[in-house]
Amino acid sequence: MVLAFSVSFGGLDIALRTLPMGTAYAVWTGIGAAGGVLSGMLFFGEAHDWRKLLWVTVILVATIGLKLTA
């Protein structure tokens, strides 16, 4: 877990070199939220509800949109 946190913060540090702080943080949290939901579904037996997948898709599309407009 410490390694995953280190890699995650390292990626945020790299993103902050080229993106505004608000955009970089939004992308970082969006990826984390989507990853948490998908990990729960794949590895921890959480329900594979189409509504969850819809909202994860919305998060990812919004994250990509923020990156493209920054």
LINFEN-V660437 format. One record per run of one state. SS is the DSSP state (H for helix, E for strand, L for the rest). FROM is the first residue (numbers start at 0). LEN is the number of residues. If there is no record, write none. Layout:
SS,FROM,LEN
SS,FROM,LEN
This chain:
L,0,1
H,1,15
L,16,4
H,20,23
L,43,6
H,49,20
L,69,1
